[in-house]
Amino acid sequence: MNSLDLLFKPRSVAVIGASADANKTSGRPIALLQKQGFTGAIYPVNPRVSEINGLTCYASIADLPAVPDVAMVLLGAERAEAAVRELAALGVSYCIVLASGYTETGEAGAARQAGLIQAAGKMRILGPNTIGLVNLTDGIVLSPSGAMDMAHFERGSISVVSQSGGILGSLLSRASARGVGLSKLIATSNEVDIDLADCVDYLANDPATQVIVLYIETVRNVERFKASCSKARAANGGAGKPIVAFKIGRSEAGAAAAVSHTGAMAGSDRMYDALFKACGVIRAETFSDLLDMPLALATGKKLSGKRVAILTSTGGAGTLVSDSLGLAGFETPAPDSETALKLRATQTGDHAVFDKNPIDVTLAGLQPAVLRGAVAALLASPSYDALIVIVGSSGVAQPRLMADAIAGAMLDAPAFASKPVLAYVSPHAPEAAAVLSSLGVPAFTAPESCAQALLAMRHQAVGQTQREQVETKNQPVRAEPTLPPVLVSASLTGSLNEFEAKKIFASFGLTASRECVVTSSSDALQAASSMASHGVNKFVLKILSNTITHKSDVGGVAVNLAVGQIGECLTQMQTVVKANTGVTCEQFLLQEMVTGGVEMILGMHTDPTDSAILLGMGGVTAELLEDTVLRMCPVDKAGAREMMESLKTWPLLNGYRGRPLADVDALADAVVAFSTMVDSLGERLVTAEINPLFVLPKGKGVVAADAVMVLL
């Protein structure tokens, strides 16, 4: 048995603090269990009454006639701990603590929660500060929420795990209004024990769940979350169970960058983006997506490409949907000649437009035979990967018209019944939407929802294809070449200067420009003359400091210098930097000026979520351009290539408008080496960054022109 089986399917439930008044919060759990037909034993506990809803009520936990599988504790926080301790001593497997007043209230609450953990011992706890869970599949309601007090629940294959109890009720009511069926709903809330990862792990094995929805405030255990998501991706014989997540707190400011651009450009929300990508989780951009995306994914249909047919009787709505699809990266090509012929064969007049997409049958074409023929032709067409039908105001008077046409078309073209079909329905025609939903056609009342739903289906299809390609290879996946262990002196701590940082980067295979440390104008002139004799024509001069990292901001960088300019430049730089910072610089870095490459930024960012690699357009405009991508460590060469191609400015690396092709293979190797360094240094590494990293023309490699590193 899965470790949470008895929580979701208990044979007996004790309700501690039950009330005989079903209108009270403490009276609802028993009433809801009975209303939904729970067939197990229910043990109310309340010393003030002898019977509740026809059930014997016990005066105390000690008086219970048997050990229940699950106990719901409806007592306040000040009394809950004693009840939990007593239940644990009795041998109860699971306890749901509904009381608030724990970590969400501050230090006193945190101390109270610590006491709750200690009292529970080996007994597992859901909560505290939770509204419990609902197993709609089996009709088991372990919650006092008034949102659960419905005569009928639509049962389906979508399960929801939320760190907010109130969100469960909101999603349930929205789903019910649209005729969308759900399976399991769990509020993990404070997660003193059972958390998101536990629930995803359970749902990955649950045969009634095909899509998992997460409402996330924070991921408390990243490694366990990753493992549970991996289990969901491998479920259903490798087909996977898609996970859709909505993460709140997107507007919170990222951690301020003390020494690097990377910290400013990463931020906690972008780290969650990287985490979700690494875990194969589909991120819902809006709260409405949290229901729309799973609704499409629950059909189980694969979206094999990006070409979408739009069938409409109202041109305006067709344009809205077409625009939304275009913004989301989908294509709406015109029908091919054979499909156009089939469409014209359905025509009863000359009103319809069959040579464009959207395919507009107009109001005159709202006839069963026309619609059925048009849907069948579009489903059978090799030019389209999906179909969106539009139901306008006509759906008010004829709610079954389009649904019947789709059902008939699937009979006419059964081989194409697996092709995704979605509907954009007028919000004034809810009955039409419900009929379509019952047919397995996801219905949406916003054009943007259609696009987001297709994006989710495409994400799932691409991920599954990638997994299948890996699994069907005859040879094992080739491991990335590994570098020998690199030892970094324990004496190197704090913010390193650029030269020290580059030495560490170089030990991991990240090449720097030719450079040397100088201390005076004469020293710099002598070094420059020596470098010039070895072919260096132009120079860069920088201050070398462990305390001043953003050197250009204080006048600490000069570029494009000739040999004869270096001595005077050093003297002036020393004066300017002291005036700006009060610091007298005693060391400088003289380096070869790199030209002819694309400036990139390569950095790492660590927060409680994990460590991630950042890649983007670099130089002094790195933060201004904001063209960066984050991926969780470790990053392999394929992942590095995917990062590059995700950048808006990828064409600059790929020969844009006659530019020479950049050495993207060398850049991929540099990303992998940087990722290896981050993993090797582990918790010692606070931050690291190369900006700029010059990517030279193909075959000439990459050069680290600047470096930042902070070590513990």
N, C-alpha and C positions, 0 to 999 in steps of 0.2 A: 504493500500500500504506500502511496505517496504520503509524505509526512503531514500533509494538511487534509487528507481525505476525511477524517472524522470531523474536522471543523466545518467542511462544506456539506457533509452528509452525516450529521450526527444521528445516532439512534435514540438519544435521550438528551434533553435540555433542561437545565435548572435555571430559574429566573430569580436572582437574589434581589430582594427589594421590590417584588411584584406588587402591583396595586389591583384592587378589584374594580377600579374605575377605568374603563377602557378609553376614556377621554383624556386621561393623564398620560404623560410620557411613559411612566413606569407601568401603565396598564396596557399599553399597545402591544408589546412583544407577544404576550400570550394570545391576545385577540388576533393578531396577524398570523401567528403560527396556525391557529385553528381555522382561520378564514381560508388559508391557502392549502389546507388539508394535510398538515403534518401528521404522519401516522405514528411517530415515535412517542416515547414517554415525555411528559412535561411536568416538571416539579417546581411549583411556585414556592417561594420562601418569604414569609412575612409573619412576624409573631402576633400581629394584631387581628388577623382574620383566619378562619379555618377552611374557607373554600373560595376559589376564584374560577369563574366560568365552568363550574361543574367539576373542577379538579381539587383534590385534597391539597391544602396549603400547609406547609411545614413551618414550624416556629423558628427553626434554625438550620444551618448547614449540617450540623451534627445529626439532625433528625431525618435527613434524607434517607429514603428506603434503599437507594442504590447509588453507585458512583456515576454521575452523568458524564457523557462524552464532552459536552460543552456547558459552561456556566456563563450566563450573562449577569454582570454586576451592575445594577442600576442605582447603587448607593453613591453618595457624594464622596469627594476625594478624601475627606477626613475619616471615612469609615471603610473605604474600599480596600485599603491595605490589609486590614485585619481579615476581611472576607477572602481576599486573595490568598493569604497565608493559610487560612483554614481549608480552602478548596484544594490548594496544593498538597497539604498534608493528607487530604482525603484520597488523593490520587487522580483528580480530574485532569483530563488531557489538555483541554483548551479553555481559556477564559477570555471573555470580551468585556473590557472595562470602558464604560461609556462616559464616566465622569471627566470633567475638565478641571483645570487648576494644577497643571503639571508644568513641563518645561515652557509651555507657551506663555506662562505668567511671570517668569523670572527665576531668580535664585531659589526662592522658597519652594516654588513649584518643581524646580529641578531636583531639589533635595527630596521632595515627596515622591518624585518619579523614581529616584534611586532606591528609595525604600520599597516601592512597588516591585522593582526588579528583584530585589533581594527576597521579598516575600514569595515571589512566584516559584523560585527554585527551578525544577525541571519542567514545570507546567508552562505551556506556551501562551503568550498574551497577544491579543489583537487590540490595539489602542495604546494608551488611553485616549480620551477625547475623541472617540470614534462614534459613528452611528451604526457600526456593525457591518454585517454582510447579508447579501440576498442571493440565494441560489434559485433562480427562476426556473431552471431546467427541471428541478425536482420539487419545486413549490415549497422551499424552506426559507422563511424570512426570520433572520436573527437581527432584528433592528426595531427601534421604536419610531422610526421616521414616518411622519404622516404621509409622505410621498408614496409610501408602500401600500397605503390603504386603498387599493383599487380592486374592483370586482374581477377584472381580467387583465393579465399581463400578456403582451406579445412575447412569445418565446422564440429566440433565435440563436445565432452562433457568435454574437459579439459579447465579449466580457470586458468589464471596466474595473480598473484599479485606480483609486484616487486617494491622494493624501489630504483631500478636503472632503468631509462628509457631505456638506451641502451640495457639492457638485454632482454627487450621485443622484440626488433627487431631481436636480435640474436636467441631467441627461436622460433619466428615466421618463420624466414627463414629456420632454421633447421627442424622445423615441416613440412613446406611446401615441402622441398626437400624429405622428407620421406613419404609424403602423409598422415601425421598425422593431424587430424582436431582439431581445438581449438574453444573455445566458447567466452570467455571474456578475455581481456588483460588490466590490470590497472597498471599505474605507480604512486605510492603514493609519492615517492620522499621525500621532506622535511616534509611532514605530518603535516602541520600547523593546519589541522583539520581532514580531512578524512584520516584514517590510515589503517594498515593491518587488525586490528580487525573489523573495519567497513565493509571492503570488504569481509572478510570471513563470517561475519554475513549475508551480502546480498547474497553471493553465496550459503550459506547453504539452502536458500529458492528458489534459481534459478532453475527451472525445467530443463533448458538446460545444467546445470553444474552437472557433476557426480564426478569429481576429481578436487581438488583445489591444485594449485602449488604456492609455496611462495619462493621468492628470498629475503632474509632478511639480512639487515645490522645490525639492532638493533630492539628490541621490546620495544616500548616507553611506552606502557600501559599494563603491564603484566596481571592485573586482567581482563581487557576487552578482551585481547587476549585469556585467558583461557576460558572465557564465550563464545566467538565466536567459539572456537574449540569444546567446549561441544555441542553447537548447531549443528555443522556440524556432530558430532558423532551420534547425535540423529535424523538426517535427514533421508529421505527415509523410513519413518515408522520404524526407529530404525536400519535399515541396515547400515546407516551412509554414509557420503561422505568422502573418504580418503583425507588426507592432506599430501602433500610431500613438505618438506622445504629444501632449500639449504642455509646454514648460512655461510657468508663469515667472515673472520677474525679468522680462526681457529689457525693461527700461532702466534697470539698475546700472549704475556706472561700473565699468570694469575697474580692476585694481590699477591705481595710478602707477605709472612706470617710474621707478626711482632712478634707474640707470639705463634703461633700454627703450627703444621704440616698440619692441615686441609686446611688452606688458600693456602698453597703452592701446595697441591694436588688437590684442586678444580679448581680454575681459571675460568674465565668467559665463556670459550667455553664449559667446562664440565657442567657448570650451565645451559647452553642452552640445552645440552643433557638431563639433568634432567627435564627441562621445557617441552621439546618436548615429553618426555616419559609421563609426567603427563597429557599432553594435547592429547595424542594419535596421535601425529604427526610423520610421517615417515621421518627420516632424510636422505637426499641424501648425500652420501659421496663425490661424484664427480659431476661436472657440467653436465656431460653426463647423470648421473642418474636422473637429474631433468626432463628429457624428457622420458628416458627409463622406469622409474618406473610408472609414470602416464599412459604411453601407455599400460602397462600390466593391471593396475588397472581399466582403462576405459572399459575393456571388461566386467567387472562386475562378472567375474567368481571367484568361491571360490577355494582356494587351501586347501584341507582338511588335507593334511599330507606332509611329506618330501620325498616321494619316487618318483623318476623321471625316466621315460624311455627316452632314446636317440635313435632316428632313423637316421641313417646316411648311406651315400654311400662312405664316405671317412674316414678311420680309424683315421688319424691324427686330423681332426677337432673334431671327436667324443671324442678323448682323451682330447683335450683342454677344451671342454665343461664339461666333466666328472670331470676333475681336479678342475675347477672353482666351480662346484656344491659342491664337497667335501669340499673345503676350506670354503664354505658358510654354511656348516652344513647339506647339503642335502645328500640323499642316492640314489645310482643307483644300485639296486639289479638286479640280473639276472631274466629273465622271469620265472614264475612258469610253471609247466609241461603242464597245459592246454593251457596257452598262447603260449608256445613254439610250441605245436602241431598246433595251428591255424596259427602261423607264417610259419611253414614248409609247410603248405598246400598252401601257396602263392608262394612257391619256384618253379622255372622252371629248376633249375640245382642244383649243389652242391657248388655254389660259396658263398652263404650267411652264416652269423654267427648268429644263432638264440638262442644260449644257453648262451650268454653273453650280458652284457649291457655296452657300446653302442651296439645296434642291427644293424649290418652292412650288408646291402643288396648288397654292392659293386656296382661298376659301371654297372655290368651286370644286377643288379636288378632295374635299373632306368627305369622301365616300369610301365605304369598306373595301371595295374591290381595288380602287386606286391606291389606297394606303397599303393594303396588304401586298399588292404587286410591287410597289415602290420599296417597301421594307425588305421584301425577299430579294429584289435585285441588288440592293445596297449591301445586304448581308453576304450575298454570293460574290460580290465584286472583289477581284484581286487588288483593286486600287485602294481599298480601305481596310483599316485595322480595327475600327470601331464605328459605331453609329450613335448619333444623338438625335432623338426625335423631340420635336417641340409641340407641346400641347398648350394652346392659347386659351382664350375665353370660351372657345367652343367646348372645352372640357367641362364647363359648368353644366351645360345641357346634355352633353354626350360623354359622360365620364369613362365609358368602356370602349369608345370608338378606337382610340389608338392602341389600347391594350389588346383588344381583339385582333387588330391588324397585325400586331407583333406576334401574337400567339399563332395566328394562321400562317404568317410568313415563316415561322420556325418549322411548321409542318411542311411547308413547301420547299424549304431549304434546310433540312435537318443537319446536314454536314456543317453548316455554319451557325448552328444554334449556340456554339460556345464563344462566338465573337461578342465582345462587350457591347451592350446596348444600354444607354442612359437616356433619361428624359429631363427636359427643362419644362416645368409645368407652371402655369399661372398660379400665383398664390391664392387666387379666388376659386381654384378648382381642386380643393383638397381631396375630394372623393376620387378624382381621376388619378391623383398621386398615389392614393392608397391602393387603388386597383392595380396600378403599375407595379407598386412595391410587392403586392401579393404574387405577381407574376415573376418576380425576381429581377425587375427592371428598376434600378435605383432612380428615384425621382427627386429633383431639386428645384427650388424656387428662385435661385440666383444663377446667372450664367457663369459667374466665377466659381461656383461650387462644382459645376460640370468639369471645368478645367482642373480644379484641385483633385477631384475624384479620379480623373484619368491620370494625373501625375502620380498619384498613389499606386494605381494599378501598374503603371509603367515602371515605377521604382521596384515593385515586387517582382515583376516579370524579369527585369534586368538582373536583379540580385539572384533570382532562381537560376537564370541561364548561366551566370558566372559560377554558381556553385556546381551546376551540372558539368560544366566544362572542366572544372578541377577534378571532379569525381570520376569522369570518364577517361581521363588521360591514362595511357598505359604505363607511363613512368611516373614516379613520385615527383612532386613539385620541386624544382631545383632550389636549393637553399641559397641565400645570398652569401657571397664570400665574406668571411669574418676576419677581422684584424686581430693580431695577437694582443693579449692584455696590455693595457697601457697604465703604468703607475704614475699617478700625479702626486707630487710631494705633499705631505700633510702640512708642511710649513706654509704652503701657498693658501692663504685664506683672505676673505674679504673681497673688495673690488680690485681686480687685477688691472695693471696698466695694459695698454694695447699690445706691447711687445711680449709680455708674459702670457697674455691670453692667446696670441697667435702661436706661440711655441707649443701650447697644449693642443690647439686646433691642428697644427702640423703633425703632431704625433698620431693623430687619428686619420691622417691622409688629406687634410684640408690645406692646400698650398697657399702661402702668402706671397705678396710681391717681394722683390728684392729690397732689403731695407737694413738699416743699422741705427744704433742709438748714439747720439752725439750730445755733448754738454756745453759747447761754446761755438761762437761764430767761426773761429779758426778750425776747430775740430770738424764742424759741419762742412766747411769749404774743402778741407783735405779729403773727407769721406766722399763728397760729391765728385771731386776730381778723379778719385779712384774708380767710382762706379761709372763715370763717363768713359773712362778708358776701356770699360767692358761693355760699351754699347748703350748705356742709359743716356737719353737726351733730355728728358724733362723730369722734374722732381716734385714731390709733395713734402712739405715740412709740417710737422704737427707737434704740439706739446705732448709730453709723455707724463701722465699723471694717474695716480690711483684714486684721486678724489674728483677730478673733473672729467666726466665721461662724454658729455655733449660738447666736444671741443670747438666745433664751428660756431656754436652759440656765443662763445666768449672771445672770438678772434684767435682761436688756437689752431687754425688750419690755413695753409697757403698752398695753392696748386699752380701747376704750369710754370714752375721756376726753372731758370737756366742756372748753370753752375755759378756764374758771377753774381747772381742775385741772392744767393742763399745766406751768406754771412750777414748782410744788412737786414734781411727778412727775419732772421732769428732774433736779432737785437730788438727790432720793432715789435715782434710778436711777444717777447718777454715783457715789454713795457705795457702793451695793450692788455694782455691777460691779467697782469697784476692790477691794472686800473679797474678792470671789470670784476675781478674776483678777490683781490687782496692776496693772491697766492703768487709767490715767486717760483717760476718753473726753472728747474735745474737740469732737466733732461728733455731731449727732443728726439723725435723719430724722423729720420730722413729716409724716404722711400721712392722707388721708381714710380713714376706716374703711369697708370694703366689707361690705355685708350682703346677705342674700337670695340668695346663690349657693351652688353646690356647690363645695367645696374639692377641687382636683385637684393632683397633682404632675406636672410635665413636666420631664424631664431627659435628659441624655445620658451614656453610659458608653462608654469606649474601653478595649479591651485588645488583645492581639496578634491576637485574632480579627477585630475590626472595630470600627466605631462604631455604636452603636444608640441609638434613642430609647426612653425609658421614659415611660409614662403610667399614672397610677393615682390612687386616692383619696389626697388630700393632707392638709395641716395637720400638727399636732404628732404625730398618730397614724399618719403615713404608714408608718413601719417596722413599727408594731404590727399594722396591718391587713393588710399584705403582699398587697394586692390591686392588682397592677401587671402590665403587659404590656410586653414588649420587642419591637421590630422594628428590623431593620437599616436604616441610611440608604441611599438617601433614602426618605422616606415620602411618598406622594402622598395626595390627599384620600380616595380609596377605602380606602387602607391605614389612614389615620387613623380613619376610621369603623369599620373592622373592629377596630382596637385598642380603641376605646370599647366596642363590643358584646361584646368578649371579657372585659371586667371583670365580676366577680361583682356589683359594685354598679352596673352599667349601668342598672338600673331607676331609680336615684336621679336619673339624667339624663333618663330617659324617662317622667317623670310618675308615679312609683310612689305608689300610694295617694293620689291627688289632688294630689300636688305639682305645681307648675307645670312645664311642659316647659322643660328647659334649652336654652340656645342651642348645640346640638351642632354646627351648621354653623360657628359662630364658633370653637368648640373645634377642629374639624377644620382650619380655616384656621390656627389658632395652631400646631397640631402640624406642619403643612406648613412654616410660616414658621420654626419652631424647627429643623426638619430642614434647611431651606435655609441657615440660619445655621451649623449644624454643618458642612455641606459647604463653605461659603464660607470659614470660618475654618481649616478643615483641621487641620494638625498644630499650629497655634498654640493650639488650644483643648484644654485639659486636662480641664476639666469645666465644665458649665453646668447650672443648675437653676432652675426657678420653683416655689416651694412656700410658700404656696398660690397656685394660679392659680384665681381665682374664675370659675366659669361661671355667668353670670347668666341670668335667665329669657329665653325665646326672643325674639330680636330685640334684646336689650340687650348682647350681646357677652361678652367675657371681659376680666378685669383681672388683671395680674400684681401681686400684693401683696408679694412678696419675691423676691429674686434672688441667685444665687450664680454666679460665673464666675471661672475661673482661666485665665490666658493665659501662653504662653511668649513 
